[in-house]
């Protein structure tokens, strides 16, 4: 008959008490009858049970300690919100620590996120979402496994013009393909090009563009320079004032990229007199 570990333990304790009760009676009978040999097996049994009990207790203690270690979970939790304190869903959060690969999660529909099993020490969280400026937050996980909840507020990318509405069989990408077919001055990258060239950051596709230079950004990804100055960036027909390409989109977000190193061949709707010498980058997302 099979018994649970608790039942087996109770049974062992019961056996211990029975042997202890028998032992003194054996001594009495030993004195009365003189049968000295009868007590020897009893003494041996007593020592075996006692030894087994002493061995059993440390074993249970180690098992209990192991279970406590597995149950202790070091967790970083928080929420991503906009400037109006509304939750931002589907934001990408990267947990980074020197010498370790980054871990990626996305915020839920309520803007909340969590990283489990985080080792003690300083870590950095980088947060990105299409249409918002990327930001980084420093978090410290204490040796006790405690970290304060993190609230990340993302700033929406400013847009000072109305969105360009495009109709056609290819939806909002019709303009991209029209430019690609008729414009000899721009550099055009389709989805397959982005997948091949941009392994970590969207800006990496510009390594093939003459006059383009990438510099590590203090915030996230790279800073892009065209002919030595910062280009204007547009996303689906909206101008992203002051934003960097990698702050606006990940490679997986994009269906097409147009790059104009100068005003030569630049479509009129993207011309800006205040940015005449610095070129333009136009991003087209996979879904609008």
C-alpha positions in Angstrom: 0.0 0.0 0.0 1.4 3.4 -1.0 1.5 6.2 1.5 2.1 9.9 1.2 5.4 11.3 2.5 3.5 12.9 5.4 1.9 9.5 6.3 5.2 7.8 6.1 6.8 10.3 8.4 3.9 9.9 10.9 4.3 6.1 10.7 8.0 6.5 11.4 7.3 8.7 14.5 4.7 6.1 15.7 7.3 3.3 15.3 9.8 5.4 17.3 7.4 5.8 20.3 6.4 2.1 20.3 10.0 1.0 20.5 10.7 3.4 23.3 7.7 2.0 25.2 8.9 -1.6 24.7 12.5 -0.8 25.7 11.9 -0.3 29.5 9.5 -3.3 29.6 12.2 -5.4 28.1 14.6 -4.3 30.8 12.1 -5.3 33.5 11.5 -8.7 31.9 15.3 -9.1 31.5 15.7 -8.6 35.2 13.0 -11.1 36.0 13.9 -13.9 33.6 17.5 -13.3 33.2 17.1 -13.6 29.4 19.8 -11.1 28.6 19.8 -11.8 24.8 16.2 -10.6 24.4 17.1 -7.0 25.1 20.0 -6.8 22.6 17.8 -6.8 19.4 15.6 -4.2 21.1 18.6 -1.9 21.8 19.8 -2.4 18.2 16.3 -1.4 16.9 16.3 1.6 19.1 19.7 2.8 17.8 18.6 2.2 14.2 15.4 4.2 14.6 17.2 7.0 16.4 19.9 7.1 13.7 17.3 7.1 11.0 15.4 9.9 12.7 18.5 12.0 12.9 19.3 11.4 9.3 15.7 12.1 8.3 15.5 15.6 9.9 18.4 17.2 8.0 17.0 15.7 4.8 13.7 17.4 5.3 15.4 20.7 6.3 17.4 20.7 3.0 14.3 20.0 1.0 12.5 22.9 2.7 15.4 25.3 2.0 15.5 24.3 -1.6 11.8 24.9 -2.0 12.2 28.4 -0.4 15.0 29.2 -2.9 12.9 28.3 -5.9 9.9 30.3 -4.6 12.0 33.5 -4.1 11.4 35.5 -7.3 13.1 38.8 -8.0 10.7 40.8 -10.1 10.7 44.2 -11.8 7.1 45.5 -12.4 5.7 48.7 -13.6 3.5 50.6 -16.1 4.0 52.6 -19.2 1.8 55.7 -19.5 1.6 58.8 -21.8 1.7 62.5 -20.7 -2.0 62.3 -19.8 -1.4 59.3 -17.5 -3.2 56.9 -19.8 -1.7 53.4 -20.2 0.2 52.7 -23.3 -0.2 49.1 -24.6 2.3 47.1 -26.6 5.3 49.2 -25.7 8.6 47.4 -26.1 10.7 47.2 -22.9 14.3 45.9 -23.0 16.0 45.0 -19.7 19.7 45.4 -20.1 22.7 44.7 -17.9 26.4 44.9 -18.8 27.7 41.6 -20.0 24.3 39.9 -20.4 21.9 39.6 -23.3 18.9 41.9 -23.2 15.5 40.6 -22.3 12.4 41.9 -24.1 8.8 42.1 -23.0 5.8 44.2 -24.2 3.3 46.1 -22.0 -0.2 44.7 -21.8 -3.4 46.3 -22.7 -3.4 48.0 -19.3 0.2 49.3 -19.9 1.6 47.0 -17.2 4.8 44.9 -17.6 7.0 42.6 -15.5 10.4 40.9 -15.6 10.8 37.9 -13.4 13.9 36.3 -11.9 16.0 39.5 -12.1 19.4 39.2 -10.3 20.3 41.8 -7.7 22.2 44.9 -8.9 21.7 47.9 -11.3 19.9 47.4 -14.5 18.5 49.7 -17.3 15.1 49.6 -18.9 14.7 51.1 -22.4 11.2 51.7 -23.5 10.0 52.3 -27.1 6.6 52.6 -28.8 5.8 53.8 -32.3 4.7 57.4 -32.2 6.6 58.2 -28.9 10.1 59.2 -28.0 12.2 56.3 -26.6 13.4 56.7 -23.0 15.6 54.8 -20.6 15.1 54.2 -16.8 17.7 53.0 -14.3 16.5 50.4 -11.8 18.3 48.9 -8.8 17.4 45.4 -7.6 18.3 45.1 -3.9 20.1 42.0 -2.5 16.8 41.1 -0.8 15.2 40.9 -4.2 13.1 44.1 -3.8 12.8 46.8 -6.5 10.4 49.8 -6.4 7.6 49.7 -9.1 8.6 51.6 -12.2 6.4 54.2 -13.9 7.6 55.1 -17.4 6.1 58.2 -19.0 6.6 58.4 -22.8 6.5 61.7 -24.7 4.4 61.7 -27.8 6.3 62.7 -31.0 5.2 66.2 -32.1 3.5 66.6 -35.5 2.9 70.1 -36.8 1.0 69.2 -40.0 -2.0 67.0 -41.0 -1.4 63.5 -42.1 -1.0 62.9 -45.8 -3.9 60.7 -46.9 -3.1 58.2 -49.6 -5.6 56.0 -51.4 -4.8 53.1 -53.7 -4.6 49.3 -54.0 -1.5 49.2 -51.8 -3.1 51.4 -49.1 -0.8 53.9 -47.4 2.3 52.3 -49.2 1.1 53.5 -52.6 3.1 56.7 -52.3 6.3 54.7 -51.3 6.1 52.5 -54.4 5.3 55.5 -56.7 8.4 57.3 -55.5 10.5 54.1 -55.8 9.4 53.7 -59.4 9.9 57.3 -60.6 12.6 58.9 -58.4 16.2 58.4 -59.2 17.6 60.5 -56.4 16.3 58.8 -53.3 17.4 55.5 -51.8 14.5 53.0 -51.2 14.3 50.0 -48.8 11.5 47.6 -48.9 10.5 45.2 -46.2 12.9 42.5 -47.4 15.8 45.0 -47.4 15.0 46.1 -43.9 15.0 42.5 -42.7 18.4 41.9 -44.3 20.2 45.0 -43.3 18.7 46.1 -39.9 19.4 43.4 -37.3 18.9 45.6 -34.2 18.0 49.1 -35.2 16.2 50.6 -38.2 19.0 53.1 -38.7 21.4 50.3 -39.8 19.9 50.3 -43.3 21.5 53.7 -43.9 25.0 52.2 -43.7 24.6 51.6 -47.5 23.6 55.2 -48.2 26.4 57.5 -49.5 26.9 60.5 -47.1 25.2 58.8 -44.2 26.9 58.4 -40.8 25.7 56.6 -37.7 26.8 57.6 -34.2 25.8 55.8 -31.0 22.9 57.6 -29.3 22.8 58.4 -25.6 19.2 57.3 -25.5 18.6 54.3 -27.8 20.0 53.1 -31.1 21.9 55.5 -33.3 22.0 59.1 -34.3 21.8 59.5 -38.1 23.7 62.3 -39.9 23.2 62.9 -43.7 26.0 65.0 -45.1 27.1 66.0 -41.6 23.7 67.2 -40.2 20.5 65.8 -38.7 17.8 64.9 -41.3 14.1 65.5 -40.8 12.2 62.3 -40.2 8.6 61.6 -41.3 6.4 58.7 -40.3 3.4 57.8 -42.5 3.1 61.3 -43.7 3.6 63.0 -40.3 6.7 65.0 -39.5 8.4 63.9 -36.3 10.0 67.1 -35.0 13.3 66.6 -33.3 13.1 62.8 -33.1 15.7 60.2 -34.2 14.8 57.4 -36.5 15.5 54.7 -33.9 13.3 56.4 -31.3 10.3 56.2 -33.6 10.3 52.6 -35.0 12.0 49.2 -34.8 12.9 47.3 -37.9 9.9 45.0 -37.4 7.5 48.0 -37.5 8.6 49.2 -40.9 7.4 48.2 -44.4 9.5 50.8 -46.3 12.1 53.6 -45.9 12.9 56.5 -48.2 16.2 58.4 -47.8 16.9 61.7 -49.5 20.5 62.9 -48.7 19.7 66.3 -50.2 16.9 68.3 -51.7 17.6 66.8 -55.1 14.5 64.7 -56.0 12.8 65.4 -52.7 9.0 65.3 -53.1 7.5 68.7 -52.5 5.3 67.6 -49.6 8.5 66.8 -47.6 10.4 70.0 -48.3 11.2 72.2 -45.4 13.1 75.5 -46.0 14.6 75.3 -42.4 16.1 71.9 -43.1 17.2 72.4 -46.7 20.7 71.1 -46.4 20.2 68.1 -44.1 18.1 65.6 -46.1 15.0 63.7 -45.2 14.1 60.2 -44.1 10.6 58.9 -44.7 9.3 55.9 -42.7 6.4 53.8 -43.8 5.0 51.4 -41.1 3.6 48.0 -41.8 0.2 48.9 -40.5 -1.3 52.4 -40.2 
